[in-house]
Amino acid sequence: MEITGNIEELEKKIGYTFKNKQLITEALSHSSYANEKRKVRHSNERLEFLGDSVLSIVVSQYLFTHFKHLPEGELTKIRASLVCEKALHGFALQIDLGKYLLLGKGEENTGGRSRASILADAFEAVIAAVYLDGGLESATKHILRFIPEDIDCRRTVSFHDYKTVLQEIIQKNPEEKIEYQLVSQSGPDHNKAFKVQVCLNSNVIGTGIGKSKKEAEQMAAKEALELMGCGA
């Protein structure tokens, strides 16, 4: 499936018109589709990487500005709840993003258009496309359309965010540094398994496996917390 007139439809939904249509096309191209079109299509994985960072800085600035009474730890938890896979999946559903994805045949036939991890990743890739095409101001406007105005600080962290808990423990010692590394990925495009290690000063302190990189990172952080005796 190639994108035809749907680009304009999606642009109306997100309130942004691309000068470079190739950027949004790449943002919507899942790796399964790119693999089938090897020499003529790039997947959205690199854009997802950039979009993740843009999303984080925009949400961080928004929370910093609007919740001046909250300490750093609480801001971190709220941000985590707004940029996690579950939240991004919900944002993607608001604009029916799955409808516009370019998927390989296997992914198409196994429900890829509604898979949370794929939609969350594509949502981040679209953020990066907007950022590259129109700058940070355009990306900020796009992102803030999805951030609820009535954020309930007491109910934002309704999922097990092991990464944030681990980060809060580690940051008590400024000289310590944690890093997540993708060790391997296996399986067909529609049913991949990602293996991630979390390292403390280059030493592996946890390993996790998940159906998405984000899930694998959470599982690695969970194991690290358990090994540290901090039961999550």
ChimeraX attribute file (.defattr): number of C-alpha atoms within 10 A of each C-alpha:
attribute: neighborCount
match mode: 1-to-1
recipient: residues
	/A:1	11
	/A:2	12
	/A:3	12
	/A:4	9
	/A:5	8
	/A:6	12
	/A:7	17
	/A:8	13
	/A:9	12
	/A:10	18
	/A:11	13
	/A:12	12
	/A:13	13
	/A:14	17
	/A:15	12
	/A:16	17
	/A:17	16
	/A:18	16
	/A:19	11
	/A:20	13
	/A:21	14
	/A:22	13
	/A:23	19
	/A:24	24
	/A:25	21
	/A:26	23
	/A:27	29
	/A:28	31
	/A:29	25
	/A:30	25
	/A:31	22
	/A:32	21
	/A:33	24
	/A:34	19
	/A:35	17
	/A:36	13
	/A:37	13
	/A:38	12
	/A:39	8
	/A:40	8
	/A:41	17
	/A:42	19
	/A:43	23
	/A:44	25
	/A:45	19
	/A:46	13
	/A:47	26
	/A:48	22
	/A:49	14
	/A:50	18
	/A:51	25
	/A:52	17
	/A:53	13
	/A:54	20
	/A:55	22
	/A:56	15
	/A:57	14
	/A:58	18
	/A:59	21
	/A:60	16
	/A:61	11
	/A:62	15
	/A:63	17
	/A:64	15
	/A:65	10
	/A:66	10
	/A:67	13
	/A:68	10
	/A:69	10
	/A:70	13
	/A:71	10
	/A:72	11
	/A:73	12
	/A:74	16
	/A:75	18
	/A:76	17
	/A:77	17
	/A:78	20
	/A:79	20
	/A:80	21
	/A:81	20
	/A:82	21
	/A:83	19
	/A:84	16
	/A:85	21
	/A:86	15
	/A:87	17
	/A:88	22
	/A:89	23
	/A:90	16
	/A:91	21
	/A:92	21
	/A:93	17
	/A:94	12
	/A:95	16
	/A:96	16
	/A:97	21
	/A:98	23
	/A:99	13
	/A:100	20
	/A:101	24
	/A:102	25
	/A:103	26
	/A:104	21
	/A:105	15
	/A:106	15
	/A:107	21
	/A:108	17
	/A:109	11
	/A:110	12
	/A:111	11
	/A:112	24
	/A:113	19
	/A:114	17
	/A:115	14
	/A:116	20
	/A:117	19
	/A:118	22
	/A:119	27
	/A:120	26
	/A:121	27
	/A:122	28
	/A:123	30
	/A:124	26
	/A:125	28
	/A:126	26
	/A:127	27
	/A:128	29
	/A:129	28
	/A:130	28
	/A:131	21
	/A:132	18
	/A:133	20
	/A:134	16
	/A:135	12
	/A:136	17
	/A:137	12
	/A:138	16
	/A:139	23
	/A:140	20
	/A:141	15
	/A:142	18
	/A:143	20
	/A:144	14
	/A:145	12
	/A:146	17
	/A:147	15
	/A:148	9
	/A:149	9
	/A:150	6
	/A:151	13
	/A:152	10
	/A:153	13
	/A:154	9
	/A:155	10
	/A:156	15
	/A:157	17
	/A:158	8
	/A:159	11
	/A:160	13
	/A:161	18
	/A:162	19
	/A:163	20
	/A:164	18
	/A:165	18
	/A:166	19
	/A:167	15
	/A:168	15
	/A:169	11
	/A:170	15
	/A:171	12
	/A:172	9
	/A:173	9
	/A:174	7
	/A:175	8
	/A:176	10
	/A:177	13
	/A:178	17
	/A:179	13
	/A:180	21
	/A:181	16
	/A:182	16
	/A:183	12
	/A:184	11
	/A:185	16
	/A:186	11
	/A:187	9
	/A:188	11
	/A:189	18
	/A:190	21
	/A:191	14
	/A:192	13
	/A:193	18
	/A:194	21
	/A:195	22
	/A:196	26
	/A:197	25
	/A:198	27
	/A:199	19
	/A:200	16
	/A:201	12
	/A:202	11
	/A:203	11
	/A:204	16
	/A:205	19
	/A:206	22
	/A:207	23
	/A:208	22
	/A:209	22
	/A:210	18
	/A:211	16
	/A:212	21
	/A:213	22
	/A:214	19
	/A:215	20
	/A:216	23
	/A:217	27
	/A:218	24
	/A:219	25
	/A:220	28
	/A:221	29
	/A:222	25
	/A:223	22
	/A:224	26
	/A:225	20
	/A:226	14
	/A:227	12
	/A:228	12
	/A:229	9
	/A:230	13
	/A:231	10
	/A:232	14
